[in-house]
Amino acid sequence: MPPKHLIKAAFYLHCACILTTAVAAQDQSFPDWERYPGLHVTLVQPTFLWETGVLSVDRTVVRDHVHGLHALKLTFNATKGAAGIVVYRPPGAVVADVGVERALSFWVKGDGSSGRGVIGIGTGGDADPRATFRLRSKTWQPVRLTWSDFDPPVTATRIPSLFFGVTPDTKRPVAYIVDHLKLARAADAAADEDEIRKLGAAAAKLKDPPFPKDLSPFATHRGKLATVRAHIQEKQGIALLVIGDGVTQGGLWNVPTGARSRFLYWGRLAKALENAGAKPVVTYTVVVPRPADAASRIAPLLRRYRPNVVIVQFSTSGVGAGLHNLRTHARTADRAIFETCRKAGVPVIAVGVPPIASALKRVDEAQTLLAEAARAGVPAVDFGKAVSVRARVIPPKRHGDDLSPGKGFEAQYYATHELLNVQGHLLLSQVLTSLLVEP
């Protein structure tokens, strides 16, 4: 057996290799950009647009691409005031070492307009470096920018975020698609540029599967909500009790506090129910870290707020050990919630928002909740089914699990692997509205 000091040295060397590999991968790539275009992308826009409930930029995952299986389309709407921007903040504090990688490269497909797109380093501040690119070409074109091509030139040793937008004089609406974002040691043309063009030309012929207009397949047992539906039709008041985790709380850190509820699913649902006739709609929200906390609080909450309907939402929780036990606890808690609501005579809706797959070990509390709802005959909304519906019409590819068609389209609705963006909250509210309003 080797001496202890050699074993210890080998252990430290192994750890150092792992750390070096992780840092190198982090420095020289943009995590999740290829697999999940749109993930870690945040909309930044003038405050008055948030306050009026308007989105100045739409993000759409499309099949028209030059790398991977999808690309991100940005549509800048004809809203009042300055155009919004989208900020890409990859996970981790370090994205690129500009002392080694001397250029930023990406491919863009314009809409044929005379406008100009903007790419910048930072979060869109007035002093942040930025560069422009043309949108005239309706075919894929490479854009390669050295750090000195930016105004002002990039001098920072690290790049924590990038942003995309359009110039102030660009007439909106205008749109472009971005793909194959990477760092390069020089701004020279890539050796595989011709192959990339061919792939882009072939992908341009692919049709994007439409999102279904009928949202009823994503919800179950709507017949059990007939009493609530009658209240709405008779223009009576509705009290909603919403219990959930971080999704319910909302990770919309860039939305002004006063306007945040307008973009969370329960706020949009309340507005939709008012538009459908319910007057007034009162919403009580309770954020809990795990199902067990909801189970312990549900009875006093029912007595306190006397809601017409309860919405219970769960997504996931990070775990280290004891995965099976945590699932068992979640299952027990879900059953207790449903039973307490049943005894109180209050209808309950289970909302499962599954996380996007990642390397971190998690308990998928969304699927556990939906399984228990099915067992108890409780109305439920399967958000995972909704966001993956476009992918299911595409035949499997040969790229393997990491780049399968089912992993990509859902990033249009997620801010992180666990939290929804404003578009995801809108979709979830639409499914819930359909469940509560339509027979």
Summary of the structure (lengths in Angstrom):
residues: 439
radius of gyration: 24.0
end to end distance: 73.2
largest distance: 81.9
contacts: 1442
relative contact order: 0.13
helix: 37%
strand: 23%
